Amino acid sequence: MIEKIGSAFNNGLTGMQNASMKMQSASLQLNQAYRQDVDINKAAIDLTASSIQAQASAEVISRADGMVGTIIDIFV
C-alpha cells in the first residue's frame, strides 16, 4: 500500500514537471509568434492542455496526501 502511495506522489510530481516544461515551451512559442512562423492556435492549445495536466497532477498529489493522512489516522 505504501509503495502505491509513493508511486502516486511520483506520478503527480512527474506530471507537474511535464506540464511545466510544456507550458514554458508553449509560452515561448506564443511570445515569439510575431517574429517567426508559429502556429498560435497550437501553442495556445498546448498551453491550455498543460494547465489542465498540471491541475490533474496536483489533484493526484492531493489525493495521495489524503490517503497518507487516513492511514496515519487509522494506525494512531
N, CA, C, O and CB atoms as a CASP TS submission, in Angstrom:
PFRMAT TS
TARGET T0000
AUTHOR 0000-0000-0000
METHOD Language model
MODEL 1
PARENT N/A
ATOM      1  N   MET     1       0.821  -1.194   0.000  1.00  0.00           N
ATOM      2  CA  MET     1       0.000   0.000   0.000  1.00  0.00           C
ATOM      3  C   MET     1       0.864   1.257   0.000  1.00  0.00           C
ATOM      4  O   MET     1       0.606   2.194  -0.756  1.00  0.00           O
ATOM      5  CB  MET     1      -0.933  -0.001   1.203  1.00  0.00           C
ATOM      6  N   ILE     2       1.890   1.274   0.851  1.00  0.00           N
ATOM      7  CA  ILE     2       2.771   2.443   0.942  1.00  0.00           C
ATOM      8  C   ILE     2       3.474   2.686  -0.391  1.00  0.00           C
ATOM      9  O   ILE     2       3.670   3.833  -0.791  1.00  0.00           O
ATOM     10  CB  ILE     2       3.813   2.254   2.068  1.00  0.00           C
ATOM     11  N   GLU     3       3.855   1.600  -1.083  1.00  0.00           N
ATOM     12  CA  GLU     3       4.528   1.763  -2.376  1.00  0.00           C
ATOM     13  C   GLU     3       3.609   2.444  -3.388  1.00  0.00           C
ATOM     14  O   GLU     3       4.050   3.258  -4.200  1.00  0.00           O
ATOM     15  CB  GLU     3       4.990   0.399  -2.919  1.00  0.00           C
ATOM     16  N   LYS     4       2.320   2.094  -3.322  1.00  0.00           N
ATOM     17  CA  LYS     4       1.359   2.693  -4.256  1.00  0.00           C
ATOM     18  C   LYS     4       1.188   4.180  -3.985  1.00  0.00           C
ATOM     19  O   LYS     4       1.055   4.975  -4.916  1.00  0.00           O
ATOM     20  CB  LYS     4       0.001   1.984  -4.162  1.00  0.00           C
ATOM     21  N   ILE     5       1.192   4.556  -2.715  1.00  0.00           N
ATOM     22  CA  ILE     5       1.072   5.977  -2.382  1.00  0.00           C
ATOM     23  C   ILE     5       2.304   6.733  -2.858  1.00  0.00           C
ATOM     24  O   ILE     5       2.199   7.825  -3.417  1.00  0.00           O
ATOM     25  CB  ILE     5       0.878   6.170  -0.862  1.00  0.00           C
ATOM     26  N   GLY     6       3.490   6.132  -2.627  1.00  0.00           N
ATOM     27  CA  GLY     6       4.724   6.752  -3.118  1.00  0.00           C
ATOM     28  C   GLY     6       4.710   6.884  -4.625  1.00  0.00           C
ATOM     29  O   GLY     6       5.169   7.884  -5.177  1.00  0.00           O
ATOM     30  N   SER     7       4.176   5.862  -5.289  1.00  0.00           N
ATOM     31  CA  SER     7       4.074   5.896  -6.742  1.00  0.00           C
ATOM     32  C   SER     7       3.118   7.002  -7.190  1.00  0.00           C
ATOM     33  O   SER     7       3.365   7.673  -8.192  1.00  0.00           O
ATOM     34  CB  SER     7       3.606   4.534  -7.279  1.00  0.00           C
ATOM     35  N   ALA     8       2.030   7.189  -6.447  1.00  0.00           N
ATOM     36  CA  ALA     8       1.083   8.254  -6.782  1.00  0.00           C
ATOM     37  C   ALA     8       1.746   9.618  -6.645  1.00  0.00           C
ATOM     38  O   ALA     8       1.568  10.486  -7.500  1.00  0.00           O
ATOM     39  CB  ALA     8      -0.163   8.175  -5.883  1.00  0.00           C
ATOM     40  N   PHE     9       2.510   9.809  -5.569  1.00  0.00           N
ATOM     41  CA  PHE     9       3.238  11.072  -5.399  1.00  0.00           C
ATOM     42  C   PHE     9       4.211  11.280  -6.560  1.00  0.00           C
ATOM     43  O   PHE     9       4.290  12.372  -7.124  1.00  0.00           O
ATOM     44  CB  PHE     9       4.002  11.088  -4.046  1.00  0.00           C
ATOM     45  N   ASN    10       4.951  10.222  -6.913  1.00  0.00           N
ATOM     46  CA  ASN    10       5.923  10.334  -8.010  1.00  0.00           C
ATOM     47  C   ASN    10       5.230  10.641  -9.332  1.00  0.00           C
ATOM     48  O   ASN    10       5.705  11.470 -10.108  1.00  0.00           O
ATOM     49  CB  ASN    10       6.741   9.039  -8.137  1.00  0.00           C
ATOM     50  N   ASN    11       4.105   9.972  -9.590  1.00  0.00           N
ATOM     51  CA  ASN    11       3.373  10.235 -10.831  1.00  0.00           C
ATOM     52  C   ASN    11       2.844  11.660 -10.864  1.00  0.00           C
ATOM     53  O   ASN    11       2.881  12.315 -11.906  1.00  0.00           O
ATOM     54  CB  ASN    11       2.216   9.245 -10.991  1.00  0.00           C
ATOM     55  N   GLY    12       2.353  12.142  -9.729  1.00  0.00           N
ATOM     56  CA  GLY    12       1.876  13.520  -9.663  1.00  0.00           C
ATOM     57  C   GLY    12       2.992  14.515  -9.908  1.00  0.00           C
ATOM     58  O   GLY    12       2.820  15.493 -10.635  1.00  0.00           O
ATOM     59  N   LEU    13       4.138  14.256  -9.294  1.00  0.00           N
ATOM     60  CA  LEU    13       5.287  15.143  -9.475  1.00  0.00           C
ATOM     61  C   LEU    13       5.782  15.131 -10.919  1.00  0.00           C
ATOM     62  O   LEU    13       6.087  16.180 -11.485  1.00  0.00           O
ATOM     63  CB  LEU    13       6.419  14.739  -8.533  1.00  0.00           C
ATOM     64  N   THR    14       5.860  13.949 -11.505  1.00  0.00           N
ATOM     65  CA  THR    14       6.286  13.841 -12.905  1.00  0.00           C
ATOM     66  C   THR    14       5.314  14.578 -13.818  1.00  0.00           C
ATOM     67  O   THR    14       5.728  15.263 -14.753  1.00  0.00           O
ATOM     68  CB  THR    14       6.396  12.361 -13.328  1.00  0.00           C
ATOM     69  N   GLY    15       4.021  14.435 -13.545  1.00  0.00           N
ATOM     70  CA  GLY    15       3.019  15.150 -14.337  1.00  0.00           C
ATOM     71  C   GLY    15       3.173  16.651 -14.220  1.00  0.00           C
ATOM     72  O   GLY    15       3.043  17.372 -15.210  1.00  0.00           O
ATOM     73  N   MET    16       3.450  17.129 -13.012  1.00  0.00           N
ATOM     74  CA  MET    16       3.653  18.574 -12.808  1.00  0.00           C
ATOM     75  C   MET    16       4.883  19.063 -13.569  1.00  0.00           C
ATOM     76  O   MET    16       4.856  20.127 -14.187  1.00  0.00           O
ATOM     77  CB  MET    16       3.801  18.895 -11.303  1.00  0.00           C
ATOM     78  N   GLN    17       5.962  18.281 -13.520  1.00  0.00           N
ATOM     79  CA  GLN    17       7.186  18.670 -14.222  1.00  0.00           C
ATOM     80  C   GLN    17       6.959  18.700 -15.730  1.00  0.00           C
ATOM     81  O   GLN    17       7.397  19.632 -16.405  1.00  0.00           O
ATOM     82  CB  GLN    17       8.333  17.705 -13.879  1.00  0.00           C
ATOM     83  N   ASN    18       6.276  17.684 -16.263  1.00  0.00           N
ATOM     84  CA  ASN    18       5.990  17.653 -17.699  1.00  0.00           C
ATOM     85  C   ASN    18       5.108  18.829 -18.106  1.00  0.00           C
ATOM     86  O   ASN    18       5.345  19.470 -19.130  1.00  0.00           O
ATOM     87  CB  ASN    18       5.313  16.329 -18.082  1.00  0.00           C
ATOM     88  N   ALA    19       4.095  19.103 -17.301  1.00  0.00           N
ATOM     89  CA  ALA    19       3.204  20.231 -17.595  1.00  0.00           C
ATOM     90  C   ALA    19       3.984  21.539 -17.590  1.00  0.00           C
ATOM     91  O   ALA    19       3.766  22.399 -18.443  1.00  0.00           O
ATOM     92  CB  ALA    19       2.050  20.296 -16.573  1.00  0.00           C
ATOM     93  N   SER    20       4.886  21.689 -16.634  1.00  0.00           N
ATOM     94  CA  SER    20       5.685  22.914 -16.547  1.00  0.00           C
ATOM     95  C   SER    20       6.552  23.097 -17.785  1.00  0.00           C
ATOM     96  O   SER    20       6.639  24.197 -18.332  1.00  0.00           O
ATOM     97  CB  SER    20       6.564  22.890 -15.294  1.00  0.00           C
ATOM     98  N   MET    21       7.190  22.023 -18.224  1.00  0.00           N
ATOM     99  CA  MET    21       8.039  22.115 -19.418  1.00  0.00           C
ATOM    100  C   MET    21       7.219  22.458 -20.658  1.00  0.00           C
ATOM    101  O   MET    21       7.643  23.269 -21.482  1.00  0.00           O
ATOM    102  CB  MET    21       8.793  20.796 -19.641  1.00  0.00           C
ATOM    103  N   LYS    22       6.035  21.837 -20.793  1.00  0.00           N
ATOM    104  CA  LYS    22       5.182  22.119 -21.941  1.00  0.00           C
ATOM    105  C   LYS    22       4.647  23.546 -21.898  1.00  0.00           C
ATOM    106  O   LYS    22       4.513  24.197 -22.934  1.00  0.00           O
ATOM    107  CB  LYS    22       4.024  21.128 -21.995  1.00  0.00           C
ATOM    108  N   MET    23       4.342  24.030 -20.694  1.00  0.00           N
ATOM    109  CA  MET    23       3.874  25.411 -20.557  1.00  0.00           C
ATOM    110  C   MET    23       4.959  26.395 -20.962  1.00  0.00           C
ATOM    111  O   MET    23       4.685  27.383 -21.643  1.00  0.00           O
ATOM    112  CB  MET    23       3.427  25.688 -19.120  1.00  0.00           C
ATOM    113  N   GLN    24       6.183  26.127 -20.545  1.00  0.00           N
ATOM    114  CA  GLN    24       7.292  27.004 -20.906  1.00  0.00           C
ATOM    115  C   GLN    24       7.489  27.033 -22.409  1.00  0.00           C
ATOM    116  O   GLN    24       7.699  28.097 -22.992  1.00  0.00           O
ATOM    117  CB  GLN    24       8.577  26.557 -20.217  1.00  0.00           C
ATOM    118  N   SER    25       7.422  25.863 -23.042  1.00  0.00           N
ATOM    119  CA  SER    25       7.597  25.778 -24.490  1.00  0.00           C
ATOM    120  C   SER    25       6.478  26.524 -25.226  1.00  0.00           C
ATOM    121  O   SER    25       6.738  27.290 -26.153  1.00  0.00           O
ATOM    122  CB  SER    25       7.637  24.307 -24.936  1.00  0.00           C
ATOM    123  N   ALA    26       5.235  26.292 -24.804  1.00  0.00           N
ATOM    124  CA  ALA    26       4.099  26.964 -25.457  1.00  0.00           C
ATOM    125  C   ALA    26       4.150  28.470 -25.242  1.00  0.00           C
ATOM    126  O   ALA    26       3.840  29.240 -26.151  1.00  0.00           O
ATOM    127  CB  ALA    26       2.769  26.409 -24.927  1.00  0.00           C
ATOM    128  N   SER    27       4.537  28.890 -24.050  1.00  0.00           N
ATOM    129  CA  SER    27       4.645  30.328 -23.767  1.00  0.00           C
ATOM    130  C   SER    27       5.723  30.967 -24.629  1.00  0.00           C
ATOM    131  O   SER    27       5.537  32.069 -25.145  1.00  0.00           O
ATOM    132  CB  SER    27       4.951  30.566 -22.278  1.00  0.00           C
ATOM    133  N   LEU    28       6.837  30.286 -24.786  1.00  0.00           N
ATOM    134  CA  LEU    28       7.919  30.796 -25.628  1.00  0.00           C
ATOM    135  C   LEU    28       7.452  30.920 -27.075  1.00  0.00           C
ATOM    136  O   LEU    28       7.750  31.910 -27.743  1.00  0.00           O
ATOM    137  CB  LEU    28       9.155  29.879 -25.542  1.00  0.00           C
ATOM    138  N   GLN    29       6.718  29.915 -27.560  1.00  0.00           N
ATOM    139  CA  GLN    29       6.202  29.975 -28.928  1.00  0.00           C
ATOM    140  C   GLN    29       5.237  31.149 -29.098  1.00  0.00           C
ATOM    141  O   GLN    29       5.297  31.865 -30.097  1.00  0.00           O
ATOM    142  CB  GLN    29       5.501  28.655 -29.294  1.00  0.00           C
ATOM    143  N   LEU    30       4.364  31.339 -28.137  1.00  0.00           N
ATOM    144  CA  LEU    30       3.432  32.465 -28.221  1.00  0.00           C
ATOM    145  C   LEU    30       4.174  33.795 -28.174  1.00  0.00           C
ATOM    146  O   LEU    30       3.811  34.743 -28.871  1.00  0.00           O
ATOM    147  CB  LEU    30       2.404  32.397 -27.085  1.00  0.00           C
ATOM    148  N   ASN    31       5.209  33.860 -27.354  1.00  0.00           N
ATOM    149  CA  ASN    31       5.995  35.077 -27.226  1.00  0.00           C
ATOM    150  C   ASN    31       6.738  35.413 -28.519  1.00  0.00           C
ATOM    151  O   ASN    31       6.926  36.584 -28.848  1.00  0.00           O
ATOM    152  CB  ASN    31       6.982  34.939 -26.081  1.00  0.00           C
ATOM    153  N   GLN    32       7.156  34.382 -29.245  1.00  0.00           N
ATOM    154  CA  GLN    32       7.925  34.595 -30.468  1.00  0.00           C
ATOM    155  C   GLN    32       7.060  34.552 -31.723  1.00  0.00           C
ATOM    156  O   GLN    32       7.588  34.556 -32.835  1.00  0.00           O
ATOM    157  CB  GLN    32       9.016  33.561 -30.572  1.00  0.00           C
ATOM    158  N   ALA    33       5.761  34.513 -31.563  1.00  0.00           N
ATOM    159  CA  ALA    33       4.865  34.373 -32.714  1.00  0.00           C
ATOM    160  C   ALA    33       5.010  35.520 -33.699  1.00  0.00           C
ATOM    161  O   ALA    33       4.858  35.321 -34.904  1.00  0.00           O
ATOM    162  CB  ALA    33       3.429  34.286 -32.248  1.00  0.00           C
ATOM    163  N   TYR    34       5.296  36.699 -33.213  1.00  0.00           N
ATOM    164  CA  TYR    34       5.401  37.844 -34.116  1.00  0.00           C
ATOM    165  C   TYR    34       6.688  37.813 -34.938  1.00  0.00           C
ATOM    166  O   TYR    34       6.765  38.480 -35.971  1.00  0.00           O
ATOM    167  CB  TYR    34       5.330  39.137 -33.324  1.00  0.00           C
ATOM    168  N   ARG    35       7.700  37.057 -34.508  1.00  0.00           N
ATOM    169  CA  ARG    35       8.974  37.007 -35.213  1.00  0.00           C
ATOM    170  C   ARG    35       9.114  35.803 -36.136  1.00  0.00           C
ATOM    171  O   ARG    35       9.887  35.839 -37.093  1.00  0.00           O
ATOM    172  CB  ARG    35      10.091  37.002 -34.225  1.00  0.00           C
ATOM    173  N   GLN    36       8.384  34.760 -35.858  1.00  0.00           N
ATOM    174  CA  GLN    36       8.548  33.516 -36.609  1.00  0.00           C
ATOM    175  C   GLN    36       7.191  33.037 -37.114  1.00  0.00           C
ATOM    176  O   GLN    36       6.137  33.562 -36.754  1.00  0.00           O
ATOM    177  CB  GLN    36       9.218  32.426 -35.732  1.00  0.00           C
ATOM    178  N   ASP    37       7.266  32.019 -37.962  1.00  0.00           N
ATOM    179  CA  ASP    37       6.049  31.387 -38.456  1.00  0.00           C
ATOM    180  C   ASP    37       5.618  30.335 -37.428  1.00  0.00           C
ATOM    181  O   ASP    37       5.909  29.148 -37.577  1.00  0.00           O
ATOM    182  CB  ASP    37       6.272  30.744 -39.880  1.00  0.00           C
ATOM    183  N   VAL    38       4.924  30.791 -36.388  1.00  0.00           N
ATOM    184  CA  VAL    38       4.486  29.928 -35.295  1.00  0.00           C
ATOM    185  C   VAL    38       2.982  29.749 -35.373  1.00  0.00           C
ATOM    186  O   VAL    38       2.249  30.713 -35.595  1.00  0.00           O
ATOM    187  CB  VAL    38       4.898  30.513 -33.923  1.00  0.00           C
ATOM    188  N   ASP    39       2.522  28.527 -35.191  1.00  0.00           N
ATOM    189  CA  ASP    39       1.088  28.251 -35.153  1.00  0.00           C
ATOM    190  C   ASP    39       0.558  28.682 -33.785  1.00  0.00           C
ATOM    191  O   ASP    39       0.687  27.957 -32.798  1.00  0.00           O
ATOM    192  CB  ASP    39       0.789  26.730 -35.425  1.00  0.00           C
ATOM    193  N   ILE    40      -0.034  29.861 -33.745  1.00  0.00           N
ATOM    194  CA  ILE    40      -0.518  30.432 -32.485  1.00  0.00           C
ATOM    195  C   ILE    40      -1.606  29.559 -31.876  1.00  0.00           C
ATOM    196  O   ILE    40      -1.655  29.380 -30.659  1.00  0.00           O
ATOM    197  CB  ILE    40      -1.049  31.856 -32.708  1.00  0.00           C
ATOM    198  N   ASN    41      -2.474  29.018 -32.718  1.00  0.00           N
ATOM    199  CA  ASN    41      -3.554  28.177 -32.201  1.00  0.00           C
ATOM    200  C   ASN    41      -3.006  26.939 -31.497  1.00  0.00           C
ATOM    201  O   ASN    41      -3.472  26.584 -30.415  1.00  0.00           O
ATOM    202  CB  ASN    41      -4.493  27.761 -33.336  1.00  0.00           C
ATOM    203  N   LYS    42      -2.022  26.284 -32.104  1.00  0.00           N
ATOM    204  CA  LYS    42      -1.435  25.094 -31.494  1.00  0.00           C
ATOM    205  C   LYS    42      -0.751  25.452 -30.183  1.00  0.00           C
ATOM    206  O   LYS    42      -0.883  24.726 -29.198  1.00  0.00           O
ATOM    207  CB  LYS    42      -0.436  24.430 -32.453  1.00  0.00           C
ATOM    208  N   ALA    43      -0.027  26.552 -30.160  1.00  0.00           N
ATOM    209  CA  ALA    43       0.656  26.968 -28.941  1.00  0.00           C
ATOM    210  C   ALA    43      -0.351  27.283 -27.838  1.00  0.00           C
ATOM    211  O   ALA    43      -0.122  26.941 -26.677  1.00  0.00           O
ATOM    212  CB  ALA    43       1.544  28.189 -29.215  1.00  0.00           C
ATOM    213  N   ALA    44      -1.454  27.925 -28.184  1.00  0.00           N
ATOM    214  CA  ALA    44      -2.483  28.242 -27.189  1.00  0.00           C
ATOM    215  C   ALA    44      -3.152  26.973 -26.661  1.00  0.00           C
ATOM    216  O   ALA    44      -3.434  26.861 -25.468  1.00  0.00           O
ATOM    217  CB  ALA    44      -3.538  29.180 -27.793  1.00  0.00           C
ATOM    218  N   ILE    45      -3.402  26.025 -27.557  1.00  0.00           N
ATOM    219  CA  ILE    45      -3.991  24.748 -27.138  1.00  0.00           C
ATOM    220  C   ILE    45      -3.015  23.989 -26.245  1.00  0.00           C
ATOM    221  O   ILE    45      -3.420  23.417 -25.233  1.00  0.00           O
ATOM    222  CB  ILE    45      -4.374  23.889 -28.371  1.00  0.00           C
ATOM    223  N   ASP    46      -1.738  23.978 -26.609  1.00  0.00           N
ATOM    224  CA  ASP    46      -0.723  23.317 -25.782  1.00  0.00           C
ATOM    225  C   ASP    46      -0.650  23.944 -24.388  1.00  0.00           C
ATOM    226  O   ASP    46      -0.515  23.238 -23.388  1.00  0.00           O
ATOM    227  CB  ASP    46       0.653  23.392 -26.465  1.00  0.00           C
ATOM    228  N   LEU    47      -0.738  25.254 -24.334  1.00  0.00           N
ATOM    229  CA  LEU    47      -0.692  25.960 -23.053  1.00  0.00           C
ATOM    230  C   LEU    47      -1.902  25.590 -22.192  1.00  0.00           C
ATOM    231  O   LEU    47      -1.764  25.343 -20.994  1.00  0.00           O
ATOM    232  CB  LEU    47      -0.641  27.488 -23.279  1.00  0.00           C
ATOM    233  N   THR    48      -3.072  25.552 -22.798  1.00  0.00           N
ATOM    234  CA  THR    48      -4.287  25.184 -22.071  1.00  0.00           C
ATOM    235  C   THR    48      -4.231  23.727 -21.613  1.00  0.00           C
ATOM    236  O   THR    48      -4.579  23.422 -20.472  1.00  0.00           O
ATOM    237  CB  THR    48      -5.525  25.415 -22.948  1.00  0.00           C
ATOM    238  N   ALA    49      -3.796  22.829 -22.498  1.00  0.00           N
ATOM    239  CA  ALA    49      -3.700  21.410 -22.143  1.00  0.00           C
ATOM    240  C   ALA    49      -2.689  21.196 -21.017  1.00  0.00           C
ATOM    241  O   ALA    49      -2.906  20.366 -20.134  1.00  0.00           O
ATOM    242  CB  ALA    49      -3.305  20.574 -23.374  1.00  0.00           C
ATOM    243  N   SER    50      -1.606  21.930 -21.047  1.00  0.00           N
ATOM    244  CA  SER    50      -0.598  21.821 -19.988  1.00  0.00           C
ATOM    245  C   SER    50      -1.148  22.297 -18.658  1.00  0.00           C
ATOM    246  O   SER    50      -0.840  21.728 -17.611  1.00  0.00           O
ATOM    247  CB  SER    50       0.652  22.623 -20.350  1.00  0.00           C
ATOM    248  N   SER    51      -1.956  23.330 -18.698  1.00  0.00           N
ATOM    249  CA  SER    51      -2.595  23.825 -17.476  1.00  0.00           C
ATOM    250  C   SER    51      -3.521  22.767 -16.883  1.00  0.00           C
ATOM    251  O   SER    51      -3.534  22.554 -15.671  1.00  0.00           O
ATOM    252  CB  SER    51      -3.381  25.116 -17.764  1.00  0.00           C
ATOM    253  N   ILE    52      -4.283  22.117 -17.729  1.00  0.00           N
ATOM    254  CA  ILE    52      -5.182  21.055 -17.272  1.00  0.00           C
ATOM    255  C   ILE    52      -4.375  19.880 -16.720  1.00  0.00           C
ATOM    256  O   ILE    52      -4.750  19.286 -15.708  1.00  0.00           O
ATOM    257  CB  ILE    52      -6.100  20.584 -18.426  1.00  0.00           C
ATOM    258  N   GLN    53      -3.268  19.546 -17.386  1.00  0.00           N
ATOM    259  CA  GLN    53      -2.405  18.469 -16.903  1.00  0.00           C
ATOM    260  C   GLN    53      -1.837  18.809 -15.527  1.00  0.00           C
ATOM    261  O   GLN    53      -1.762  17.941 -14.657  1.00  0.00           O
ATOM    262  CB  GLN    53      -1.262  18.206 -17.900  1.00  0.00           C
ATOM    263  N   ALA    54      -1.441  20.051 -15.326  1.00  0.00           N
ATOM    264  CA  ALA    54      -0.905  20.471 -14.027  1.00  0.00           C
ATOM    265  C   ALA    54      -1.981  20.365 -12.949  1.00  0.00           C
ATOM    266  O   ALA    54      -1.702  19.919 -11.836  1.00  0.00           O
ATOM    267  CB  ALA    54      -0.364  21.918 -14.103  1.00  0.00           C
ATOM    268  N   GLN    55      -3.207  20.773 -13.274  1.00  0.00           N
ATOM    269  CA  GLN    55      -4.304  20.672 -12.304  1.00  0.00           C
ATOM    270  C   GLN    55      -4.588  19.219 -11.946  1.00  0.00           C
ATOM    271  O   GLN    55      -4.802  18.895 -10.777  1.00  0.00           O
ATOM    272  CB  GLN    55      -5.573  21.332 -12.859  1.00  0.00           C
ATOM    273  N   ALA    56      -4.589  18.349 -12.942  1.00  0.00           N
ATOM    274  CA  ALA    56      -4.841  16.924 -12.691  1.00  0.00           C
ATOM    275  C   ALA    56      -3.722  16.321 -11.845  1.00  0.00           C
ATOM    276  O   ALA    56      -3.985  15.529 -10.939  1.00  0.00           O
ATOM    277  CB  ALA    56      -4.976  16.153 -14.023  1.00  0.00           C
ATOM    278  N   SER    57      -2.494  16.687 -12.133  1.00  0.00           N
ATOM    279  CA  SER    57      -1.358  16.175 -11.364  1.00  0.00           C
ATOM    280  C   SER    57      -1.407  16.671  -9.921  1.00  0.00           C
ATOM    281  O   SER    57      -1.076  15.930  -8.996  1.00  0.00           O
ATOM    282  CB  SER    57      -0.032  16.594 -12.020  1.00  0.00           C
ATOM    283  N   ALA    58      -1.816  17.912  -9.730  1.00  0.00           N
ATOM    284  CA  ALA    58      -1.958  18.443  -8.372  1.00  0.00           C
ATOM    285  C   ALA    58      -3.043  17.686  -7.616  1.00  0.00           C
ATOM    286  O   ALA    58      -2.919  17.452  -6.414  1.00  0.00           O
ATOM    287  CB  ALA    58      -2.286  19.950  -8.408  1.00  0.00           C
ATOM    288  N   GLU    59      -4.099  17.306  -8.315  1.00  0.00           N
ATOM    289  CA  GLU    59      -5.164  16.526  -7.680  1.00  0.00           C
ATOM    290  C   GLU    59      -4.661  15.136  -7.285  1.00  0.00           C
ATOM    291  O   GLU    59      -5.035  14.628  -6.228  1.00  0.00           O
ATOM    292  CB  GLU    59      -6.377  16.404  -8.624  1.00  0.00           C
ATOM    293  N   VAL    60      -3.828  14.519  -8.109  1.00  0.00           N
ATOM    294  CA  VAL    60      -3.240  13.219  -7.770  1.00  0.00           C
ATOM    295  C   VAL    60      -2.417  13.341  -6.492  1.00  0.00           C
ATOM    296  O   VAL    60      -2.524  12.506  -5.594  1.00  0.00           O
ATOM    297  CB  VAL    60      -2.360  12.689  -8.934  1.00  0.00           C
ATOM    298  N   ILE    61      -1.603  14.376  -6.418  1.00  0.00           N
ATOM    299  CA  ILE    61      -0.780  14.593  -5.223  1.00  0.00           C
ATOM    300  C   ILE    61      -1.669  14.838  -4.007  1.00  0.00           C
ATOM    301  O   ILE    61      -1.402  14.306  -2.929  1.00  0.00           O
ATOM    302  CB  ILE    61       0.184  15.786  -5.431  1.00  0.00           C
ATOM    303  N   SER    62      -2.705  15.624  -4.169  1.00  0.00           N
ATOM    304  CA  SER    62      -3.616  15.915  -3.075  1.00  0.00           C
ATOM    305  C   SER    62      -4.315  14.650  -2.579  1.00  0.00           C
ATOM    306  O   SER    62      -4.446  14.446  -1.372  1.00  0.00           O
ATOM    307  CB  SER    62      -4.646  16.946  -3.513  1.00  0.00           C
ATOM    308  N   ARG    63      -4.761  13.808  -3.497  1.00  0.00           N
ATOM    309  CA  ARG    63      -5.430  12.555  -3.109  1.00  0.00           C
ATOM    310  C   ARG    63      -4.460  11.623  -2.394  1.00  0.00           C
ATOM    311  O   ARG    63      -4.824  10.994  -1.401  1.00  0.00           O
ATOM    312  CB  ARG    63      -6.022  11.849  -4.347  1.00  0.00           C
ATOM    313  N   ALA    64      -3.240  11.530  -2.887  1.00  0.00           N
ATOM    314  CA  ALA    64      -2.237  10.676  -2.233  1.00  0.00           C
ATOM    315  C   ALA    64      -1.943  11.196  -0.829  1.00  0.00           C
ATOM    316  O   ALA    64      -1.787  10.413   0.108  1.00  0.00           O
ATOM    317  CB  ALA    64      -0.930  10.618  -3.070  1.00  0.00           C
ATOM    318  N   ASP    65      -1.870  12.504  -0.689  1.00  0.00           N
ATOM    319  CA  ASP    65      -1.651  13.107   0.630  1.00  0.00           C
ATOM    320  C   ASP    65      -2.808  12.771   1.568  1.00  0.00           C
ATOM    321  O   ASP    65      -2.594  12.472   2.743  1.00  0.00           O
ATOM    322  CB  ASP    65      -1.490  14.641   0.508  1.00  0.00           C
ATOM    323  N   GLY    66      -4.016  12.819   1.054  1.00  0.00           N
ATOM    324  CA  GLY    66      -5.182  12.464   1.847  1.00  0.00           C
ATOM    325  C   GLY    66      -5.156  11.015   2.295  1.00  0.00           C
ATOM    326  O   GLY    66      -5.554  10.691   3.414  1.00  0.00           O
ATOM    327  N   MET    67      -4.677  10.134   1.397  1.00  0.00           N
ATOM    328  CA  MET    67      -4.575   8.721   1.767  1.00  0.00           C
ATOM    329  C   MET    67      -3.554   8.520   2.874  1.00  0.00           C
ATOM    330  O   MET    67      -3.777   7.717   3.780  1.00  0.00           O
ATOM    331  CB  MET    67      -4.200   7.873   0.549  1.00  0.00           C
ATOM    332  N   VAL    68      -2.448   9.229   2.817  1.00  0.00           N
ATOM    333  CA  VAL    68      -1.443   9.137   3.875  1.00  0.00           C
ATOM    334  C   VAL    68      -2.051   9.592   5.199  1.00  0.00           C
ATOM    335  O   VAL    68      -1.852   8.950   6.230  1.00  0.00           O
ATOM    336  CB  VAL    68      -0.191   9.990   3.527  1.00  0.00           C
ATOM    337  N   GLY    69      -2.783  10.686   5.172  1.00  0.00           N
ATOM    338  CA  GLY    69      -3.432  11.169   6.386  1.00  0.00           C
ATOM    339  C   GLY    69      -4.412  10.152   6.944  1.00  0.00           C
ATOM    340  O   GLY    69      -4.473   9.952   8.158  1.00  0.00           O
ATOM    341  N   THR    70      -5.177   9.510   6.077  1.00  0.00           N
ATOM    342  CA  THR    70      -6.131   8.499   6.516  1.00  0.00           C
ATOM    343  C   THR    70      -5.420   7.302   7.130  1.00  0.00           C
ATOM    344  O   THR    70      -5.847   6.779   8.158  1.00  0.00           O
ATOM    345  CB  THR    70      -7.002   8.049   5.349  1.00  0.00           C
ATOM    346  N   ILE    71      -4.341   6.874   6.500  1.00  0.00           N
ATOM    347  CA  ILE    71      -3.573   5.738   7.034  1.00  0.00           C
ATOM    348  C   ILE    71      -3.003   6.077   8.406  1.00  0.00           C
ATOM    349  O   ILE    71      -3.029   5.250   9.318  1.00  0.00           O
ATOM    350  CB  ILE    71      -2.431   5.345   6.065  1.00  0.00           C
ATOM    351  N   ILE    72      -2.494   7.280   8.548  1.00  0.00           N
ATOM    352  CA  ILE    72      -1.944   7.699   9.854  1.00  0.00           C
ATOM    353  C   ILE    72      -3.053   7.713  10.897  1.00  0.00           C
ATOM    354  O   ILE    72      -2.859   7.259  12.025  1.00  0.00           O
ATOM    355  CB  ILE    72      -1.276   9.109   9.756  1.00  0.00           C
ATOM    356  N   ASP    73      -4.221   8.238  10.515  1.00  0.00           N
ATOM    357  CA  ASP    73      -5.342   8.282  11.459  1.00  0.00           C
ATOM    358  C   ASP    73      -5.773   6.881  11.879  1.00  0.00           C
ATOM    359  O   ASP    73      -6.139   6.671  13.035  1.00  0.00           O
ATOM    360  CB  ASP    73      -6.526   9.026  10.842  1.00  0.00           C
ATOM    361  N   ILE    74      -5.734   5.938  10.974  1.00  0.00           N
ATOM    362  CA  ILE    74      -6.144   4.565  11.282  1.00  0.00           C
ATOM    363  C   ILE    74      -5.180   3.918  12.273  1.00  0.00           C
ATOM    364  O   ILE    74      -5.611   3.236  13.203  1.00  0.00           O
ATOM    365  CB  ILE    74      -6.221   3.725   9.996  1.00  0.00           C
ATOM    366  N   PHE    75      -3.904   4.126  12.082  1.00  0.00           N
ATOM    367  CA  PHE    75      -2.902   3.443  12.909  1.00  0.00           C
ATOM    368  C   PHE    75      -2.518   4.205  14.181  1.00  0.00           C
ATOM    369  O   PHE    75      -1.810   3.665  15.030  1.00  0.00           O
ATOM    370  CB  PHE    75      -1.669   3.200  12.094  1.00  0.00           C
ATOM    371  N   VAL    76      -2.969   5.430  14.318  1.00  0.00           N
ATOM    372  CA  VAL    76      -2.591   6.210  15.523  1.00  0.00           C
ATOM    373  C   VAL    76      -3.717   6.231  16.506  1.00  0.00           C
ATOM    374  O   VAL    76      -3.593   6.831  17.573  1.00  0.00           O
ATOM    375  CB  VAL    76      -2.200   7.650  15.160  1.00  0.00           C
TER
END
